[in-house]
Structure formats: structure tokens, C-alpha cells
Amino acid sequence: MIFAAGDFDADAVIGKTKNTIVAQCNDSFCIAADGGLNFIQAYQIVPDLIIGDMDSLEGDSLLARFSQNKAVRIKRLPEEKDDTDMLAAIREGLAAGCDYFELYGALGGRIDHTLANIQCLQFLLNQGAYGVLYGKGQRIELVRNSRICFSKEMYQKNRRISVFALGKDACGVTEKGLKYALDHAVVTTDFPIGISNEFMDCESFVEVKDGTLLVCVEDLQE
């Protein structure tokens, strides 16, 4: 679990609650990526690792407070570097043996950081791992040559789904259980045919045979 500095509200995370997030941190490798430490402090979570150039922290006193805890490792990065703080945190997670990543506060705010975090999902797939980006009322994940399934809850919770081809045209795309269905279609990178689809009162899935899909689920109540 990696916490970043983007827009984030633990009570508005799709499929989770603040209590489940905090409980998960106790059983996971938990990383604060720079300004994500502000969120972790607010939720009274003790991270395993704090990493970043520390340019997004609200004062030095917060970092100093955690530095007194011997169970917390702190890795300060230079301001000028190739990796974003998020990517550096992901590398630490991979080195620790993690293969499933939940990235909180990774959406909203600066569009360049949002795009960079989407590229981090690609990086994880290329490493044989998987990641999900969580923001305020939004969730993004990538599906490559695979299928993602959804329960009836998505309809009952008034959510919508958008699907985009990423990198190249996606072939063999099937969407079932949604208002607008596709059956082994080609979703191209230059036509947003998959935007703003709607869940129905049934189980549903999105599948791609050849290519990568960006799947965005949004809470319409936000």
C-alpha cells in the first residue's frame, strides 16, 4: 500500500472504507511517498517506509516525529532524479517481494502526476505485478490480455465505468452486463467509444484478448 499526495478521501474510496484501509495497513507493506505522509499521519498509520524528496510535506516536524520510530525506515531522495516518488516507492515494494499494489492519493490534482501514475501501472504489469490507483471517488486499473469482473454492487452504488485503449488498439474487447455492450470489438486509441458506460443490476465484466485497457470506475455520488 502506497500513499501519495494527490486528492484522496478515505471515506470516498470505491470498494473500501477508512477502517478497512487502516486495517489493511497493519497486514501490508505500507509506504508513504513524500506528501502521502500527511495522510498517513491523519489516519494514525505507522508506515514501514517513508520515501521521497520530501518537497510535499507540511513542515519538517512530521518527518522528525516518525524518525524517532526505529520501525520506520526513511529514504530521502534527491530533488533532481529520473524516478517520481511514486515509482521509487513501487521499486521498494517490488524489492520487498510485493506483487499487488494499492496506490492511494494517486489521482486528481496535477494532471502530469496522474498520467505518470498511470504509467506506473504499466511498469507494474511489465514486472509481472498489478496495481490499482485510488483517488476521491475514482479507481483506475489496467487490464492486459485478461478480464476484470464486477459485482451487482457497482449498480447499486450508482457507479459508472469508462474503458480506453492504452498504448495501441485493443482487440477482442468484450463488455457484458453493462448498458452499452461490446462483443469482440476493436477499441482504438483515437476514438473514446468506451467512455461513461453504465452498470446494470447484474454481474458484469470487461475483457480484452490482445492489448491493454485502462478501466476507470467512478462514483456518481461524488
N, C-alpha and C positions, 0 to 999 in steps of 0.2 A: 504494500500500500504506500503510495507516494502522494504527498500533499504539496501542491504548488500554490502560487499566489494569485491565480485567476479568480473570477467570480464563482462563489461557492456558498451554498447554504445547506447544512447537513439535514435540515428538515425538508428539503426540496429535492433530494437525490432520488432519482427514479429507481424503484425496487428496493430501497433501503430506508432506514430511519437513523436518526442520530445515535440512538442506543446500539443498533446493530453495527454501525460503523466503529464506534468506540470499542465494542466487544471484539470485533474483528482484529483491531489493532493489537490486542493482547495476544492473539494467536498468529500474528503475521510479522513479517519483516517490515517494519514501519520506518519510512524515510520522510524527513521534512526537507523539501527542496527550496532553499532560500526563504522567501516570504511565506511559504507554507507553514513555517514555524509559528506564525501568528495564529493560524487556525488551530494548530495542534495545542497551543497554549490555551486557547479559548475552550477547547473540549477536554482539557486536563489529560491529554495523552502524553506519554513519555516515549519519544521515538528511539529507535535503535541507532539511527544515523541522522545527522544534520549536515547537509552538503550545499554548497553554492558559494557565489562570490559575496553573499550577504548584503547586496545592494538594495534589497526589498524589505529588509527587516525594520520594524518600528522601534529603532533605538538599539544600542548595544547591551542594555541591561538584560534583555530577554535571552540573548545568546549566553551572556555571562551566567545567568541563572542555571541554564542547562549544562554549562561547562563544569559545574560543581558535581554533577551526577556522573560517577565513574561508569555507569552502564550505558551512557550515551556517547557515541563516537562523533566527533566533529571534524569535518573535512572542508577546509576553506579553499576555494578555487580562485585563480586569478581572474580579474575582470576581463582581460583580453584572452579569449580561448575559442576553440572551434566548437566544442560541445556546449549546448544550452545546459542550464542547471538541471532541467528535466532529463535530458539524455544522459548526463553524468550520473544522475540518480538511478536511472534504468541500468546503466552499466554495473553499478554497485549491486543492484538486485540480481542481475544475471550472474555476477561473480559469486553471489551468495547461494546460487542454485535455484533461484526462483524462475518459474516458467509461466506464471499467471500474474498479471499486474493490474491493479486498480489505481487509476490516476485521478485524484480529486483536485478541483480547482484548476483544471486544465483547459477550460473553455471560457469564452467571454473575455471581456477586457480587450487587450491588444490583439488585433487580427493576425499579426505576424506570429505571435506566440501560439495562437490557436492552430495556425497552419503548421508550425513547427511541431506541435504536439501530435497532430495527425500523422506527420512524417515519422514521429517516434513509434506510432503503432505499426507502420510499415517496417521499421527497423526491428521491432519485436518479432513480427512474422518471419522476417528473414533469418532471425536467430532461433527459430523453432519455438518461440514463445507467443503469448497472446496478451493483449491489453485492452482495457476499456477506459475511455475518457468520461469523467463525470463533471458536470457543471451544474448550475442552478436550473433545475427542470429540464436538463438535457443529458443525453447519453450517446456517445459515438463509439462504434467499434468497426473493425474491418473484417470482411468475410472473403476468404480467398479459396476458390475451388471447394467450397463447402456450403453448409446450411446453418442458418440460425433460426431457432424456434421461439414462439411467443405464446403465452397462455391467454385465456379469456380476460385476465386482469387488465391487459392493455386497453381493451374496450371499456371495461367497467371503470377504469381510472381516467377515461377521456384523454387518451393519448393519440398522437399521430406519428407516422413513420415516413421518412424520406430515404431514398436509395440512389446512390450515384456511382457511376463507373469511375474507377481511380487508376491512373497510370495508362491504361489502354482500354479499348472497348471490351465490355464484359459479355461473354457469350453463354447461352444456355441459362438465362436468368428466368426463374420461376417465382412468382409471388402468389401464394394461396392463402385463403382466409382473410384477405384484405378487400376493401371496396373495389379497388381497381386491380384486376388480376393480370398476371403475365404468365405465359407458358412457353418456356424455352426461347425466350426473346433475346435480342441483342440490345444491350443498353450502352449507348455510345458516350464518349467523353464530352461531346459538344452539344448535347440536347438533354435538358433536365426532365426527362419523362417521368422519373421516379419521385418527384417532389410531392410532399403533402398528401400522402396516401392515408387511408383511414382503417383502423382496426374494426373488425366485426365481432359479434358476440360468439366467437368460436376460437379455437386454437388456430394459429397461423404460422407461416414460415416464409423465409426468403432464401433462395438457393442460387448459386452460380456454379456452372460447370467449368468454365475457363475464364479466369480473370479475378479481379478484386473489386468488391463493392464496399463503399462507405455507407454504413447504416446509421442513421440518426433518428433517435426516438425522443420526442418532445412531449412535455406535459402541457396540455392546453389550458390548464388552470393557472399556469404561471403568468 
